[in-house]
């Protein structure tokens, strides 16, 4: 009996999630299709029922972060998807630049984990990476629209760059207290740009 479309979609999502976590932990080149499928509880042959290439899967793994809800993964994070305005911008920055995000290697945003891999990848992955960045910036710009922010787009790009760059640096600095200082400084400046002060 053939699998239902719903079963196939759930299987595909499981493969994407397993790949995203493995790519985050070790990078695109260091992860094999066999390893991804084994982690998903499937055989290598099943991979090609869903994806033509590993790079196609990589692009989808990057895109999957568009629907990430930090409250579903990190217990200490309060995140209300229905929030709007400065409240949404503030909770986004606080979740993104949180200790929980910093410590969750497998669950981190691919913008933090995979910039070098994305830069070396083909057009499909680079497009997915750009779309993720633009999505973040657009969401932040909408948080500032109508709040007296004439340059919301410019500020949202700067906030997104602060969030991603702050986390990349915090992840790579070998001194935990300095890394935390960098993360907190990026958070404070991002919140200031939104128009919301850090506590």
C-alpha positions, -999 to 999 in steps of 0.1 A, spaced: 0 0 0 15 34 -10 22 60 17 -2 89 20 8 124 10 6 134 47 30 106 56 54 116 29 53 152 41 60 142 77 89 121 65 103 149 45 100 173 75 118 147 97 147 145 71 149 183 69 150 187 107 177 160 112 197 175 84 194 210 99 206 198 132 235 179 117 245 208 94 244 232 124 266 209 144 292 200 118 287 219 86 275 209 52 306 191 39 311 170 71 276 155 70 267 126 47 233 117 32 237 83 49 242 99 83 211 122 78 189 93 68 202 71 96 194 99 121 159 102 106 154 64 110 154 59 72 176 43 45 197 62 20 174 50 -9 145 69 6 164 102 4 159 104 -34 121 101 -30 123 136 -14 154 154 -27 176 153 -58 208 164 -41 222 171 -7 224 208 -16 187 208 -23 181 195 12 206 221 25 185 249 10 153 235 25 170 231 59 179 268 58 144 278 47 128 257 75 141 282 100 115 307 87 89 289 108 110 284 139 93 292 172 119 296 200 94 289 228 88 254 214 125 246 217 138 266 246 119 264 280 131 298 293 120 318 263 87 336 262 76 342 226 42 352 214 38 349 176 7 371 179 27 401 194 31 431 172 50 464 171 79 470 194 68 441 217 74 417 188 107 432 179 119 431 215 109 395 220 126 385 188 159 402 198 157 388 233 151 352 220 177 355 192 204 369 215 195 346 244 218 323 263 195 294 253 200 301 216 238 304 221 240 271 239 217 252 214 242 243 187 218 220 168 188 243 172 206 275 163 197 297 133 216 287 102 226 323 97 249 318 127 260 282 121 264 281 83 276 315 69 308 300 53 289 270 40 262 292 25 288 315 9 304 285 -8 271 269 -18 252 271 -51 225 297 -60 196 278 -44 212 277 -9 224 313 -12 189 324 -22 174 305 9 200 322 31 192 356 17 155 350 21 160 341 58 179 373 64 154 394 45 125 377 64 141 387 97 148 422 86 113 427 71 97 414 103 118 438 124 110 467 100 72 460 105 77 462 142 90 497 139 65 510 112 41 535 126 64 540 157 79 573 144 107 554 127 112 569 93 142 547 85 127 514 97 142 494 68 177 506 75 174 501 112 160 466 107 189 456 85 213 469 112 194 450 139 195 418 119 232 422 113 238 429 150 218 398 160 235 375 136 270 390 140 267 391 178 258 355 180 285 344 155 311 362 176 297 349 209 298 314 195 334 316 183 351 335 212 369 311 236 364 333 267 329 327 280 327 359 299 339 380 269 315 361 246 286 369 270 297 406 270 296 407 232 262 390 231 248 414 257 262 445 240 247 434 207 213 428 225 214 463 241 222 480 208 196 460 189 169 469 215 179 505 214 176 506 176 141 491 179 132 518 204 131 495 234 156 496 262 172 464 276 163 455 312 
